[in-house]
Amino acid sequence: MKIVVLVGGGHAHLHCLAQFAKKPREDVQLVLISPAVHQYYSGMFSGFTEGVYGLDEIRIDLDQLAQKIGVAFYQDAICSIDPKSCTLTGQHGETYPYDAVSFDIGSYTDSPEALEKYISPIKPNYHFPEQLLKFRKSAQPVIVGGGASGVELAFSTHAWRMRSYFSTDALLFSSGALLSAHGAAVSKKIEAIARKKALTFFTDVTIEDIDETSVTASDGVSHPQTDVLWLTGPKSARLFKRSGMPVDRAGFLTVSAALQSTRFPEIFGAGDCVSIDRYPGLAKNGVYAVRQGPVLWDNLLHFLDGEQLSAFIPQKRYVAILSTGGGEAFLTYGHWGMHGKFPWKLKQLIDKKFMKRYQDIYQ
């Protein structure tokens, strides 16, 4: 009997669990380890923030899912990896042996340590729902980060507050243009949408300081704050570097295109927690994590069977849909974008289909 351990319930690992449910192997004991019983789907956080979705609609019960398909589930946080003995150690000293292990644990927020005491903790993502409910009704909410997450949550918070008759707006700060990674044309469009919807945003500024009542921007202007979401980019868990794993400069687990550790063949990984050596600049988003799932599961089984592994090849362009509130969304494909009610309906269809695929297994 071979033991395959999945650490984390991210997008790629959910695919592995679903495949095991369809076609279990009697010679494989599948183990799932996660610090939380529920895995939340970040694609629906904007809808949850706006009040479109309830809590149970945006999460998957990992314990129930594991029980239904014959997978051992342990609620624990892995603190160290010993590749020599092929064991993992949990936060209270429990050890878990493996013949193959995969990590899909996401990332943390790359916020300045000196300011962390003023910032709401939102990662790992099981912190997010509670923080969003608190944040959206805060007197002076501030979002730092003009990427996809920051922009989408700013629109969703703004829409909820407008509908709830809050007198003050959420403030969005971006170090460059909004959605700058998508190119100038997309940035121009999303900023025009923000102005039309009366969302208050500031571009080409950074937040230099935070205290109990305000944030101070790089232009020297201070703005009132009662809650701050910092969404400027991902930071790796300390687990990999601390355990002597091969990592990139930012501490993310380095894997090959086969999603296999570049030094330890028994170790695999997917999603935001890894850096693929062939694609070091690959964006960390759910689109790639979902597409890594089939490659990861096949390669875990191929590794156990001594067969050749296949490579993950990321697509150069992909459809991304960001909610802009009020039943509208902004769809981008490369540097092209469109806004309106159709993208929002399409987003809802895609998100609900994704969740149904896994919730139907145990409900």
C-alpha positions as CSV (number, residue, x, y, z in Angstrom):
1,M,0.0,0.0,0.0
2,K,1.4,3.4,-1.1
3,I,0.7,6.5,0.9
4,V,0.0,9.7,-1.0
5,V,-0.4,12.8,1.1
6,L,-2.1,15.9,-0.1
7,V,-1.2,18.9,2.0
8,G,-3.8,21.7,1.5
9,G,-7.2,21.7,-0.2
10,G,-6.4,24.1,-3.1
11,H,-7.8,23.9,-6.6
12,A,-5.4,21.3,-7.9
13,H,-5.9,19.0,-4.9
14,L,-9.7,19.2,-5.2
15,H,-9.2,17.8,-8.7
16,C,-7.1,14.9,-7.3
17,L,-9.8,14.1,-4.7
18,A,-12.5,14.1,-7.4
19,Q,-10.4,11.8,-9.6
20,F,-9.8,9.4,-6.7
21,A,-13.6,9.4,-6.1
22,K,-14.2,8.4,-9.7
23,K,-11.5,5.8,-9.9
24,P,-10.0,4.8,-6.5
25,R,-6.9,2.6,-6.4
26,E,-6.8,-0.2,-3.9
27,D,-3.0,0.0,-3.7
28,V,-3.1,3.7,-2.7
29,Q,-4.0,5.3,0.7
30,L,-4.8,8.9,0.0
31,V,-4.4,11.3,2.9
32,L,-5.6,14.9,3.1
33,I,-4.1,17.4,5.6
34,S,-5.5,20.9,6.0
35,P,-5.5,23.4,8.9
36,A,-9.2,24.1,8.3
37,V,-12.1,21.8,7.7
38,H,-13.5,24.1,5.0
39,Q,-11.8,25.2,1.8
40,Y,-13.1,28.5,0.6
41,Y,-13.3,29.4,-3.1
42,S,-11.6,32.8,-3.7
43,G,-13.4,33.2,-7.0
44,M,-16.7,33.8,-5.1
45,F,-15.3,36.1,-2.4
46,S,-16.5,39.2,-4.3
47,G,-20.0,37.8,-4.5
48,F,-19.9,36.9,-0.8
49,T,-18.7,40.4,0.1
50,E,-21.6,41.9,-1.9
51,G,-24.1,39.6,-0.3
52,V,-24.9,37.6,-3.4
53,Y,-23.7,34.3,-1.9
54,G,-24.0,32.7,1.5
55,L,-21.2,31.1,3.4
56,D,-22.0,27.5,2.5
57,E,-22.1,28.4,-1.2
58,I,-18.5,29.5,-1.3
59,R,-16.9,26.6,0.7
60,I,-16.2,22.9,0.4
61,D,-16.3,20.7,3.5
62,L,-13.0,18.8,3.2
63,D,-13.8,16.4,6.1
64,Q,-17.2,15.3,4.6
65,L,-15.6,15.1,1.1
66,A,-12.8,12.9,2.4
67,Q,-15.1,10.6,4.3
68,K,-17.4,10.1,1.3
69,I,-14.5,9.0,-1.0
70,G,-12.5,6.9,1.5
71,V,-9.7,9.4,2.1
72,A,-8.1,10.0,5.5
73,F,-8.5,13.6,6.7
74,Y,-6.4,15.3,9.4
75,Q,-7.0,18.9,10.5
76,D,-3.4,20.0,11.0
77,A,-0.9,22.5,9.8
78,I,2.4,21.0,8.5
79,C,5.4,22.7,10.0
80,S,8.3,20.7,8.6
81,I,9.2,18.2,5.9
82,D,11.9,15.5,6.3
83,P,12.7,14.2,2.8
84,K,15.2,11.6,4.1
85,S,12.6,9.7,6.2
86,C,9.7,10.8,4.0
87,T,7.7,12.2,6.9
88,L,5.8,15.4,7.7
89,T,5.4,17.0,11.1
90,G,2.3,18.8,12.2
91,Q,1.9,21.7,14.6
92,H,1.6,19.6,17.7
93,G,4.3,17.1,16.8
94,E,2.2,14.5,14.9
95,T,4.1,12.8,12.1
96,Y,2.7,11.6,8.8
97,P,4.7,9.2,6.5
98,Y,4.4,9.4,2.7
99,D,5.5,7.6,-0.4
100,A,4.6,10.8,-2.3
101,V,3.4,14.1,-1.1
102,S,2.0,17.2,-2.8
103,F,1.6,20.7,-1.5
104,D,-1.2,23.0,-2.6
105,I,-1.4,25.4,0.4
106,G,-1.7,28.8,-1.3
107,S,0.3,31.8,-0.2
108,Y,0.3,34.5,2.4
109,T,0.0,38.3,2.0
110,D,3.2,40.1,1.2
111,S,2.6,43.0,3.7
112,P,5.3,45.0,5.5
113,E,6.1,43.4,8.9
114,A,6.2,46.8,10.6
115,L,2.6,47.4,9.6
116,E,1.1,44.0,10.1
117,K,-0.5,44.8,13.4
118,Y,-2.8,47.3,11.6
119,I,-3.7,45.0,8.8
120,S,-6.6,42.4,8.9
121,P,-5.2,38.9,8.4
122,I,-6.8,37.4,5.3
123,K,-4.5,34.5,4.5
124,P,-4.7,31.5,4.7
125,N,-8.1,32.0,3.0
126,Y,-10.2,30.5,5.8
127,H,-9.7,33.8,7.5
128,F,-11.1,35.7,4.6
129,P,-14.9,35.4,5.1
130,E,-14.9,36.6,8.6
131,Q,-12.6,39.5,7.7
132,L,-14.7,40.5,4.7
133,L,-17.9,40.7,6.8
134,K,-16.2,42.9,9.3
135,F,-14.4,45.0,6.6
136,R,-17.3,45.8,4.4
137,K,-19.2,47.6,7.3
138,S,-16.2,49.3,8.8
139,A,-16.5,53.1,9.1
140,Q,-13.4,53.9,7.0
141,P,-12.3,50.8,5.0
142,V,-9.0,50.9,3.0
143,I,-7.8,48.4,0.4
144,V,-4.1,48.5,-0.6
145,G,-3.4,46.8,-4.0
146,G,-4.5,47.6,-7.5
147,G,-4.3,44.0,-8.9
148,A,-7.2,41.7,-9.5
149,S,-8.0,40.9,-5.9
150,G,-7.8,44.5,-4.6
151,V,-9.8,45.9,-7.5
152,E,-12.6,43.2,-7.3
153,L,-13.0,43.5,-3.5
154,A,-13.0,47.3,-3.7
155,F,-15.9,47.2,-6.2
156,S,-17.8,44.5,-4.2
157,T,-17.3,46.4,-0.9
158,H,-18.4,49.7,-2.6
159,A,-21.5,48.0,-4.1
160,W,-22.6,46.6,-0.7
161,R,-22.0,49.9,1.1
162,M,-23.9,51.8,-1.6
163,R,-26.9,49.4,-1.2
164,S,-26.6,49.6,2.6
165,Y,-26.6,53.4,2.6
166,F,-23.2,53.9,4.2
167,S,-22.1,57.5,4.1
168,T,-18.4,56.9,3.5
169,D,-16.7,55.0,0.7
170,A,-14.0,52.4,0.7
171,L,-10.6,53.7,-0.5
172,L,-8.5,51.8,-3.0
173,F,-4.7,52.5,-3.3
174,S,-2.5,51.2,-6.1
175,S,1.2,51.6,-6.7
176,G,0.5,51.8,-10.5
177,A,-2.5,51.9,-12.7
178,L,-5.3,49.6,-11.8
179,L,-4.8,46.1,-13.3
180,S,-1.5,47.2,-14.7
181,A,-0.4,43.6,-15.4
182,H,-3.1,43.4,-18.1
183,G,-1.8,46.4,-20.1
184,A,-2.6,50.0,-20.6
185,A,-5.9,49.4,-22.5
186,V,-7.4,47.3,-19.7
187,S,-6.2,49.7,-17.0
188,K,-7.9,52.6,-18.8
189,K,-11.1,50.7,-19.1
190,I,-11.3,49.5,-15.4
191,E,-10.4,53.0,-14.2
192,A,-13.2,54.5,-16.3
193,I,-15.6,51.9,-14.8
194,A,-14.5,52.8,-11.3
195,R,-15.1,56.5,-12.0
196,K,-18.5,55.8,-13.4
197,K,-19.5,53.8,-10.3
198,A,-18.0,56.5,-8.1
199,L,-15.4,54.2,-6.5
200,T,-12.7,56.2,-4.8
201,F,-9.2,55.1,-5.9
202,F,-5.7,56.5,-6.0
203,T,-3.1,55.3,-8.5
204,D,0.7,55.7,-8.6
205,V,0.9,55.9,-4.8
206,T,2.1,53.5,-2.1
207,I,1.1,53.3,1.6
208,E,4.2,54.3,3.6
209,D,2.7,54.2,7.1
210,I,-0.3,53.1,9.1
211,D,-1.4,53.9,12.6
212,E,-4.6,53.3,14.6
213,T,-6.6,55.9,12.7
214,S,-5.0,56.6,9.4
215,V,-2.9,55.5,6.4
216,T,-0.2,57.8,5.0
217,A,0.5,57.6,1.2
218,S,3.7,58.2,-0.6
219,D,2.5,61.7,-1.7
220,G,2.4,62.7,2.0
221,V,-1.4,62.7,2.3
222,S,-3.0,60.9,5.2
223,H,-6.4,59.3,4.9
224,P,-8.7,58.0,7.8
225,Q,-8.9,54.2,8.2
226,T,-10.7,51.8,10.6
227,D,-9.8,48.6,8.7
228,V,-7.1,47.8,6.1
229,L,-6.9,44.9,3.6
230,W,-3.4,44.6,2.2
231,L,-3.6,42.8,-1.2
232,T,-0.4,43.7,-2.9
233,G,0.9,40.3,-3.8
234,P,1.8,36.8,-2.5
235,K,4.3,35.7,0.0
236,S,5.5,32.1,0.5
237,A,4.9,30.0,3.6
238,R,8.1,29.6,5.7
239,L,7.7,25.8,5.6
240,F,9.7,25.1,2.5
241,K,12.8,27.2,3.2
242,R,12.8,26.1,6.8
243,S,12.7,22.4,5.7
244,G,15.6,22.8,3.3
245,M,13.5,22.4,0.2
246,P,14.7,24.0,-3.1
247,V,13.0,27.3,-3.3
248,D,13.1,30.4,-5.5
249,R,14.3,33.8,-4.3
250,A,10.9,34.5,-2.7
251,G,10.8,31.2,-0.8
252,F,8.3,29.4,-3.0
253,L,8.8,25.6,-3.6
254,T,10.7,25.1,-6.8
255,V,9.2,22.4,-9.0
256,S,9.8,21.2,-12.6
257,A,7.2,21.5,-15.3
258,A,6.1,18.0,-14.1
259,L,5.2,19.8,-10.8
260,Q,7.8,17.7,-9.1
261,S,10.5,19.0,-6.7
262,T,13.7,19.7,-8.5
263,R,15.7,17.9,-5.7
264,F,13.3,15.4,-4.0
265,P,11.3,13.2,-6.5
266,E,8.7,12.2,-3.9
267,I,7.6,15.8,-3.4
268,F,5.2,17.6,-5.7
269,G,3.3,20.9,-5.6
270,A,0.8,23.1,-7.4
271,G,-0.9,26.4,-7.2
272,D,0.3,29.6,-5.5
273,C,2.8,27.9,-3.2
274,V,5.1,26.7,-6.0
275,S,7.4,28.3,-8.6
276,I,7.9,26.3,-11.8
277,D,11.6,26.5,-12.9
278,R,10.7,26.6,-16.6
279,Y,8.2,29.5,-16.0
280,P,9.6,31.6,-13.1
281,G,7.4,34.6,-13.9
282,L,4.1,32.7,-14.1
283,A,1.3,34.6,-12.4
284,K,-0.1,33.0,-9.3
285,N,-3.8,32.7,-9.9
286,G,-6.6,30.2,-9.8
287,V,-6.7,29.6,-13.6
288,Y,-3.3,28.0,-13.6
289,A,-3.9,26.1,-10.4
290,V,-7.1,24.5,-11.8
291,R,-5.2,23.5,-15.0
292,Q,-2.4,22.0,-13.0
293,G,-4.8,19.6,-11.3
294,P,-5.0,16.9,-14.0
295,V,-1.2,17.0,-14.6
296,L,-0.5,16.7,-10.9
297,W,-2.8,13.7,-10.3
298,D,-1.5,11.9,-13.3
299,N,2.1,12.5,-12.3
300,L,1.5,11.4,-8.7
301,L,0.2,8.0,-10.0
302,H,2.9,7.8,-12.7
303,F,5.6,8.4,-10.1
304,L,4.2,5.6,-7.9
305,D,4.1,3.3,-11.0
306,G,7.6,4.2,-12.2
307,E,6.2,5.8,-15.4
308,Q,7.3,8.9,-17.2
309,L,5.8,12.2,-16.0
310,S,4.1,14.7,-18.2
311,A,4.7,18.4,-18.3
312,F,2.3,21.3,-17.4
313,I,2.3,23.9,-20.2
314,P,0.6,27.1,-19.2
315,Q,-1.6,28.8,-21.7
316,K,-0.4,32.2,-22.8
317,R,-3.8,33.9,-22.6
318,Y,-6.8,33.1,-20.4
319,V,-10.2,34.5,-19.6
320,A,-10.4,36.4,-16.3
321,I,-13.7,37.9,-15.0
322,L,-13.8,40.4,-12.1
323,S,-17.0,41.4,-10.4
324,T,-17.6,45.2,-10.5
325,G,-20.7,45.1,-8.3
326,G,-24.4,45.6,-9.1
327,G,-24.7,42.6,-11.3
328,E,-21.9,43.6,-13.6
329,A,-18.4,42.3,-14.2
330,F,-15.3,43.0,-16.3
331,L,-14.0,40.2,-18.6
332,T,-10.5,40.3,-19.9
333,Y,-8.7,38.1,-22.4
334,G,-5.1,39.1,-22.7
335,H,-5.1,42.9,-23.3
336,W,-8.8,42.9,-24.4
337,G,-11.7,43.5,-22.1
338,M,-15.5,44.0,-22.0
339,H,-17.8,45.1,-19.2
340,G,-21.5,44.5,-18.4
341,K,-24.1,42.1,-17.2
342,F,-23.1,39.2,-19.5
343,P,-19.6,38.8,-18.0
344,W,-21.2,38.7,-14.5
345,K,-23.7,36.0,-15.5
346,L,-20.9,34.0,-17.1
347,K,-18.8,34.3,-14.0
348,Q,-21.6,33.1,-11.9
349,L,-22.1,30.1,-14.2
350,I,-18.4,29.2,-14.1
351,D,-18.1,29.6,-10.3
352,K,-21.2,27.7,-9.4
353,K,-20.3,24.9,-11.8
354,F,-16.8,24.6,-10.2
355,M,-18.3,24.4,-6.7
356,K,-21.0,21.9,-7.7
357,R,-18.4,19.6,-9.1
358,Y,-17.1,19.0,-5.6
359,Q,-20.0,19.7,-3.3
360,D,-22.2,17.1,-5.2
361,I,-19.8,14.4,-4.1
362,Y,-20.7,14.6,-0.5
363,Q,-24.1,16.4,-0.4
